């Protein structure tokens, strides 16, 4: 009996991610130290890998464990401390960045951020967001 839930099975997601990345069951097995037959059993919904292996699979495919096991529907969703704009294709607005700085409760040496500190962090976040976007675009072309 397949291991499933309302958002789809681990088996379906694993197979779809593997096919999208263009790798074989053997290549996935080699990556995590199991046989291609074991990967086949996972994709058929007859077995589940252990938690450490699921985490390695998620890292390899660039998704979260929560997505892989069906707890969330967005493969790019990350922990709740990651702002939602981090993984989208449009840059964050000034309002979103300011809100992030307010809710992140960032301090330097125990003191609240100065306006200059905030400007530096906003500039850095914009730079990192651009790099992440380029990385996602490059990976999607593979």
N, C-alpha and C positions, 0 to 999 in steps of 0.2 A: 504494500500500500504506500503510495507516494506521501512524502512529508510535505504538507501544504498548509496554507492559511488563506485568508480572504484576499491577500495582495499577490498571490502567486507562489509557486513553490520555489524552494531553494534550487531544485533540479532545473527548473525552467530558466531561472536567472543565471545559473552557472553556465548552462549550455549557450544561452544567448550571448553572454559576455565573452565566452571562449570563441564562439563563431565570429563575433564582431571584431575581436582582436586578431582573428585569423591564425589561431594556434590549435594544435592537435591535443587530444586527450593525453597522449604520451608526453608532450611538452609540458602540459599542466602538471601531470604526475611527477615528472622529473623535477619541476620547480619545488614541489612540496614534499618530495621523497616517498611517493607511492607509485603503484603501477597504473598503467592506462586503464586496466580493468577496474581498479578502485574508482577512478574518475568516472568511468562509465556507469558504475553502480550509483554514484552520487547523482549523475545526470538522469538516471532512470528513477530516482526517488526511492531507491531500495536501501540506501545507507546514507549516513551523514558523517562528514569528517569531524575531528575533534575541534575544540574552540581555537587552539593555536593555528591549526591548518586553515580554518575559516578566516582568521585574521590575515594570514599570509595570502590567501586567495584574494581577499578584499584589497589588500595593498597592491598586489600584482595587477588587478583589473582596474584600479583607481576608483573604487567605490567604497562605501562604508560597510562594515559588518551588518549594521541594521538593514541596509538595502539588500545585501546578499541573502539574509535570512528572512526577508519579507516584513520587517518591522516598519519600514518607511518605503514610500514609492519613488522618492527622488534619489537616483544613484549618487548624486553629488552632495547630498545632505551630510553634514558633519555635526560635530557636537554642538549643543545649544549655545555655546559661547562664541561660535563662529557666526558673524552677521550674515543674514540672508543675501545681501548684495555681493558677497565675496565670490559666489559661483555663477553669477549671471553674466550676460554678455554686454550689458550697458554699465557704464561706470557709476560708482556711488555718487549721490548728490551731496552737496555741502551739508544739508540738513541731516542726511543719514550718517555722515562722518561725525558731525557734532554730537548726534544722539549716541553714537557708538562710544565716543570719548566720555560722555556723561555716565553711561551705564557700565562701562568697563572699569570705572573707579581706579584709574591709573594714578599712581603717585611716584615721584622721584625722591628718594631719601626721606620718605615719610611725609613729604609736602605735596599739596595739590599741584597740578600742572599750571604753568604760567601760560599766557597767551602765545608766547614764542614757542614753548614746548608743544602746545597743541598744533600750531602751524607746521612744525617739523614732523610731528606724527602724521598729520593729514597728508603732507607731501610724501612721506614714506608709504603710507597706506595706498595712495594713488599709484605710486611706482610699483609696489608689490602686486596690486590688482592687475595692472597692465601685464606684468610678467606672468601671472597665473592665467590670464586670458590667452596670451600667446601660447603658453604651454598646452592649454586645453585645445586650442585650434590645431596645434601641431599633432597632438595625440589623436584627434578626431580624423585627421587625414590618413592615419596609418591603417 
